[in-house]
Amino acid sequence: MPFPDTAPPLSRALAARGYETPTPVQEAVLQPGLEERDLLVSAQTGSGKTVAFGLAIAPTLLPEGAERLPYAEKPLALVIAPTRELALQVQSELQWLYAETGARIASCIGGTDARREARSLSSGAHIVVGTPGRLCDHLSRGNLDLSGVRAVVLDEADEMLDLGFRDELEKLLDAAPIERRTLLFSATIAREIANLARRFQKNAERIDTASNAKQHSDITYKCVLTAANDLGRAVVNVLRYYESPTAMLFCNTRAMVAQVQAALLERGFASVAISGEMGQNERSRAIESLRSGIARVCVATDVAARGIDVPALNLVIHASLPTEGATLLHRSGRTGRAGRKGTSVLMVPVNQRRRAERLLMQAKINNAEWETVPTAEAIHEQDAQRLLQDADLFAPSQASEDDLAARLSNAHDAHQLATALVRLYSSRLPRVESIRPVTLEAPARGARTERGEHTRAERPARAESLGGEWFSLSIGRSERADPKWLVPLICRLGNVTKREIGAIRINGDHTLFEIAPDSAERFRACVAGSDADEAKIEPASAPSGPAPRSGGPRKPREGGSGYAGRGGGGKGGPRGDKAPFRKAASGKGSSRKRY
């Protein structure tokens, strides 16, 4: 359906931008009878909600039939957003939407010159867009007068509450006239949002356009399994496989943002970074580089990336798994916007698969595809397909190109020219990384007793042979080797599950263990590149004779600390996969090496 009747200046702005059909949220807020109502709207990022609330507040700001807004000594509308980037994005959208009305739109955000903002407010602004902290600063200093406000919009209210801005929001809402309109937009309507709405809204119309069935329906979700210590190389291969014009790569910490961006630059990816410690000018330059195509990859933290809208962004990579399902949806919402298709890739270390599955369940994403890291062969095939379909191969030649093209044709045959083209095309692409293979099968989930413990029948029988291949680990009884921490260590180093480990025989200075036949080749490939300073794993011959006794308490060896079990006065054995090992005693003592 076409856009419902709106103010003529806004209708012309929509037409000039090519808006013909409203999105669901835009259609919902423009229904007859809602012109003066408070609205409580549930809408996802990328759903067109900025234009939606811009249109929704127009009847409140523009006198009926008016083409332009009169001069305003005090702001007529206040829009509050959780982050600087989102506030600037909202300001940019409202500027083109209200351009023909003569509206002055001021921004008040952290990281910018507060004195310049104060001058902009004093000269008269019809709409003020800002972040809660900076808006409260101007309110306290007397720069911002909200007594004339007719409409207040809270954009991404759930995120503002998550960031701890409740007090600031209440202060701003209390300063606005009680008869104002309040429009509250949120991805979800949790209890805190509902409480905020009950306090500050009057008979609000509830609108829900974020139905789970259609949530981010234009986004394809993929989960890529990788060995934990291959994560950085795996990210490179995913970027190479998709070769997206622009991509957003999310990390959980500022330190990881800096580390990942440095690694990408070193490998030839044009990349920028955005994190909370950066100044606003620096962040703005990074975003502009992404939008203009100077940079292809933006590495960012969650909060810093809120509000970034890049039209060509069709790939989101979660280099760090998000902390909760809502964050997964917010991150992924950077792509698949306004009807465009996008891909969201979760990088999943094998030991975090179950956590990733829980995140998908929280986000109600049930169609994610599980894959392994793209191999060099798969990436090179993608490169070949991209080259064969390159638009330049089918574009007519320009007159300025004809002379050189003729000289090349005369000097070289077609095969030579094609070979040179392939070399030139390949030379500008970052190098593909070598990745150790992992298994795609989900780990077995054994049944548990009512107490939550595995039954004895389900526990792996370490003395029972699987008929597989044997390996030797350079840690033995002299370093307090014990199956309780040897098994997790072997699983981590060789990317196997405990069910793929058979018999274990602990000897004086080494341990022999067995890997199931179907897993042996993969295990061998994973441990082939072990560093000399790490515990060494090498293929071994099957032991002969009865298994040596390896369980139970032992007396400490002379000069060593020993392992005295759980209840004795000696030190307990290492736990988990970060086991410390003792080297052989050397008279002056022994050194400890930590995994």
N, C-alpha and C positions, 0 to 999 in steps of 0.2 A: 504494500500500500504506500502511497506518497505521504510526505510529511503532513500532519494536520496543520490547520491554520496557525501561523505564528506571525509575529510582528514583521511587517514588510522588510525592514532593513536586515533582519536576521534571515528571512526567507531568501533574499538575494545573496547573502553571504553563503548560505548552504548551497545554492545553485552554482555559485562561482567555484565552490570547492568540489563540485560533482556529487553532492549528497542528493540522492533521489529517493531512497527508501530508508526509513528509520530502523535502527536496531531495536530489539525487544525492549530494552530499558528506555530508549528514547520514546518509543511509542507509548509505553506504559505511563510515563510521567506527564505526557501531553493529553491524556484522556480528559474529556469535558468534565467540569466540576472540580478539578484539582488545582485550579489557578491560584487559589488563596489557601490551600490546605498545607499543613505540615506533612512531610513525607518521610517514611522509614523504608529505605530501599536496600534490598540485598542484590548486589550485582558484582560480577567478577571483573578483574582487571582486563582491559582490552575490549570491554563491551560497549564503549562509546558513552560512558557515563559523564565525562566532562561536558560534552556537547549536550547531554541530557539535562544536567542541572543548569547549564547556561540557558537553555530554552525554557526550563521550568520557572526560573526566577524572572524572566523577561516581563511577564504581565505585572509583577510587583514593582519593577523598576521603571518601566516605560509607561507614561500616561497613554490611555487608549487613543489610538490613531496617530500617536506622535512618531516622528521619524528620528528625532534626536533627543538625547538626554539633556536636561537643563544643567547649568553649573551647580555643583554640589559642594558646599563648604565642609560637609561631613560625609563619610562613606555611606552609601546606600546598601551595600552588600559586603559581607565578609565571608571568605572561603578559607577554611583551615585545612592544611594538609600535613602529613607526618614528616615529610623530608623536603630538603631544599629542591632536589631535582623534580619531585612531583609538583611542588608549588610553582616552579618555573614553567613546567609543562602545562599546568592549568592556566597560568597567566598567558602563555603563548596561544593556547586554544581560544580563550575568551577574547583575546585581542582581535583575531580575525573574525570571530563570530559577531562581535559588537562594533566592528570597525566603522560602519556607516552611521552608528548612533552617536559618534563622538565621545564614546566612553573613555575615561582615563582609568587605567588599571595599574595599581601600584603593587609591588611585591615587598614583603618584609621577611627576610630569611637570614639565618645565621651564616657567618662567614663572609658577609658583605659589609659595605660601609653604612653604618647605622645613621650617620649624619645625613647622607644623601637620601636615605629612606625617609628621614624626618622631614626634609625639605619637600620631597614628593608628596607626603601626606598633607603638609601645610598648604600646598598650592592647590589642593582639591583633587580628590580621587573618588570616582563613583564606586569602584569595586576594589577591595583590598584582598590580596591573596598572600598567605604567609604560613610559617610554621608556628606551633604554639608558643615555644620559648621566646622567639623574637617579637611576636605580637604582644605578649605579656610585658616584655621590656618597654615597648613603645607605649603601651597602656599605662604602665606605672610612671613613666616619665612625662605623661601628658601629651605625647605626640599623636596618639590615636584616640579619637573621640568616637565611641560607638553609640552615642545617644540617638543618632539619626538612622541607624541601620534598620532596614526593612526585611532583609533576608540573611540568614546565616546558613552556610553549607559546611558540613563536616565530611570531608572526603577521606575514605579509608579509615573510618572511625575505629575499627577493630585494631588496626596497626597502631594508632595513636595511643590507645589504652595499653596495648602490649609494650609500648616504649615508655610507659609511665607518665603520660601527659594528662592524666585525669584532672589533677588540680588546676593545671593551666586551662584546660577546656572549660571547667566550671567557672573559673574566673572570667574568661572571655564571654561566656554565655550569660553570666550574671550581669555583666556590664552593658549588654544589649537590651533594648526595650522589650518588655514582656509581650507586647502585641506583635512582635516580629514573626516571620515564618522561619521555621527550622527544618532544613532538609538534611537528613542523616543517611550517608551512603556507607555500606560495609559489605565485605565479602560474605560474612556470616553474621547472624544475629544471635550472639551468645548472651549469657545472662547479664554481663556487665553492660553490653550495648543496650539491652532491653531496659535495664535500670536507668541508664543515661537518658533514653528516650522518654521514659515515664516522667522523669523530673523536668525535662526541658522542652517537651513537645506537647501540643494540645490536639487531642483527637486526631492523631497522625494516621494517614492512609498507609497501610502496609503493602509494599510491592515486592514480590519475589521473582526475580528473573534469573537467579543463579541455580536453576534446577540441576540436580546431580546428573540426570540423564544426558543433559546437553553441555555439562561443564567442560569447557575447553575442548569441545568436540573437534576443533580444527588442529589439535596438537596430537602428534604421534609420540607415545612414550616408549622409550627403550631403556633397558637395564643392561649395562655392559659389565660382565664379570672380568676381574683382573686380579692377579697376584698383588698383594699389598705393596710390595717393594717395586712393582712395575707401574704404579699409578701414574707417575709423570709421563712415562713413555706411552702409556695407553691413551692419555689425553691427546698427545701429539698425533697418534694414529687415527683417533676419532675425528680430530679437526681435518686431517689430510683426507680421510675417507669422504667426508661430506663436502669439503671445500666450499663452505657457505660464504657468500660475500661479506656477511657480518655475523658474528657469533658472540654470545654472552657466556662467560665462564664464571661460575660462582664458587667462592671459597668461604669457609666459616670464620677465618681470622684475617686480620690485616697482614700479619707476618706471612701467611700462606699466599695472599694476593701478591705481595712483593716477590716472593720466591717463584711463584708460577709465572708471573709476567717476565721476570728476568730469564727464566728458562725458555720461554717462547721466543723472546727477542733473540736469544743466542741461537735458536734453531731457525731463524729467518721469518718468523711470523710478525707482521706489523700489528703490534698490540699496544693497548693503553690500560691503565689501572684506575680504579675508583675505590677509595676507602674513606672512612670517617675522619682520618687524620689529615686529609688533604684539604687545602683551602678551596673556596667556592670557585675562584677563577681557574684553578688548576683542574677541578672536576669538570667545569664547563668546557674547557679546551679539549679534555679527553672525550667528552660526549660529542662535541662538534667534529672531532677527528673521525669518530665512528660513523657519524651521519654522512660526512662528506666522502667517505671511502678511503681516507688516508690510512686509517687503521681498520683491520679486519676483525680483531678480537678485543673484547673488553673484559678484563678480569676484575671482579668486584665482590664486595661483601653484600649481604642481604639488604641492610638498611640503606647503604649508599646507592644501590641500584633501583630503589623504589621510584617510580615515576618516569623512568627512562623509556622513551617511545621512539624506536628506530624503525622506519617503515620496512626496510629490507632485512630485518633481523628474523631469520628463520631457523636458528639453531641455538638452543640453550644447553649447556653442559654443567652438570653438578659435579665439580671436581671433589667437593666434600659433600657427603650426604647431609641434607637439611635436618634440623632438629625435630621438626614436626610436619605433619601432613599439610597444614595451612601454609607453611613456608615453601613447601614443594610446589603448591599451586601458585603462590605469588611469584616465585622465581620463574616457573614455566610460563606464566602469563605475559612475560616479556615478548614471547613469540605467539603465533597463531592469533593475531589481533585483527579486528575489523574484517573478518572473513578470509584472511590469508592463512595459508597452511604453515605449520611449523613442526619442529622436532625437539623433544626434550629428552636428553640422555643422562641417565644416572650412572656415574662411575661407581661400581660396587666391588670393593675388595671381597675376596671369597669368604673371609671370616666375618663379613658384615651383611651377608645375604639376608639373614632373617630380619635384621633391622630394616633393610630396604623393603622387604615384604610388608612389614608392619606400617611403614610410611605410606606405601601404596594403599593399604587398607584404610588408614586414617583419611587419606585424600579421596577415597572412594574411586580409585583408578583400578579397574579390573581388566584392562586390555593391554597392559604393558608387555612388550616383547623382550624376552631374555636372549642375549647374544654374548659371544666372546669378542675380544678386541679384534678389530679388522686386521687381517694379515697383510703382509707386503704384497702378496699376489692379488688379494681383493682390492687393495688400494690402487695398484698399478692398472688393474682392469678398469676401475672407475676413472682413472686418469685417461686411459685410452678412449673410453666412451665420451668423456667430456671433450677431448680433442676432436674426435670424429664429428661431434655435433656443434663444434664452435661456430658461431655465427659468421666469423670472418671468412670461413671456407666457402660460404654461400653468398657473400656480399659482392656486388659488382665492383670491379676495380675502378680506382680513381685515375684521372689523367696524369696526376703527379706521380703515380706509381707505375705507369705502363712502361716507361723506359727501363727502369731497373728490373722490372719483372721480365722484360724481353731479354735483357743481358744475362740474367740468371738462367733463363730457359735455354739460351744458346750455349752457355758454358757448361751446363750440367744436365744430366738426364733426369727423368721424373723420379727414379728411385733415390738418387742422391739428394734431390731437393726434399723429398719426403723424409729421408733420414735426418737431414739437417733440421727440418721442422720439428721432428720428435725431440731431438737433442735440445733445441732452443726452448721448447715447451717444458721439458723435464727440468732444465737447469734452473728455472725460476721457482720450482716447487721445493718446499722444505723436505729434508731427508726423512724417509720412513724409519721408524724405530723397530728394533728387534724385540719381540715379546715372547716370554715363556708361555707355553700353552697351559690352559686351565680347563677343567671339566665343566660342562654346562649343567650337568644333572644337579638337582637340588639335594642337599644333604639329607640323609635319612633321619626321620624323626621317630625315635623309638618310643614305645608305649611306656607309661609310667604307672607306678602304684599309686594308691590313694595318698600316700605321704609325699608323692612327687619324686620318688627315687626309681631308678632303673632296676628291674628285677635282675637277679643273678644270672638267669638264663640269657639275658640280652647283652650282658657285658662281654666284650671281646675276650676270647680265650687266648691269652698271649702264648701259652705253651703248645697250642694246637697249630699245626702247619697248614698253610693254605695252598701248598704246592706251587708257590710263586718264586720270585727271585729274591736272593739274599743280598744285603748290603751291610757295610761296616761303618759305624759311627765312632769317631776318634775320642770318645768319652767312655770311661769304664768305671769300675767299682772304686778305683783310686780317687775319682772325682765325685764320689757319692752319687753315682748314677742310680736312678730309681724310675720305674715305669710311670709313676704318677706325673713326672714332668718330662720324661723322655718322649712319651707318646705325643703330647702337645707340641714339643719341639720338632719331632719328625714331621708331624702334620703341617707345621708352619713352613719348614724348610722345603718340603717336597710337595706342598699343595695337595695333600691327600686327607681323607677323613680317617678316624681311628678304626673304622670297619675295614679299611683297606690294608691295615697292618696286621700281620699274622704273629708268629712266634717271635719272642724277644729273648736273647741270651746275653746277659751282662757278664763280661769277663774283666780281668784286672785293669787293662788300659784301653779297652774298646768294647763296643756293644755290637752284636750281630742281630739283625732284625730282618723280617721277611715282608715283602710287599706283594699284594695279590697280582696274579698274572695279567689281568686286564689293565692294571694301573702301573705296571712296572716301567713301561717305556716312557710314559709321561713323567713319572717320578724321576727317572734317570735324567731326562732333559732338564728338569727343574733344578736338580742339585749339581748339574755339570759345571756351572760357573761359580761355585762357592769360592770365597776368598780364602787365601792361605791362613789368615788370622782367625777365621771362623772355624767352628767345628766341622771337620771334614767328613763327607759321606762318599764312599766309594763302593763299587760293586764288589761282592765277596762270594766265596764258595760256600755251599751249604755246609753247616757244621756236622760233624759225625759224633756219635756217642750221646749219652744222656745229657739233658740240659743241666748246667750248673745251677745250684741253688742261688737265687738272687733276692729272695724276700726275707723279711724278718729283721730284727735288730742285730747289729754287729758291734763288736768292740772297736773303738777307734784304732786306726793304724798308728804305728809309732811316728810321731812328728805330724800327725794330721788330726783334724777335728772329729771326723767320723760322723755317722748319722745314728742317733739314738732313738729313733722312732718318734711317736707323737707325745708320749708321756714322760720320757726321761729328761735328765738334766742337760743332755747335749743339744746341739742345734738341730732344728728340723731341716728336712730336705727342701730344696727349692720348689716353688710352686708356679704353676702356669707356664707360659712360654717365654718368660724373662728369667731363665734360670741362671744363677751364678755358678761358675765352675772353678774348681781349684786345680791349678797345675801341680805337677809333682813337686814334693818338698825338695828344697835345695840347700839345706843346712841353715841358711839365714832366714828361712821362712818360706812362704809360698805366696804367689800373686794370685789375684782373683780376676777373672775375666767375665764380663756380663754380656748376656745375649740380649 
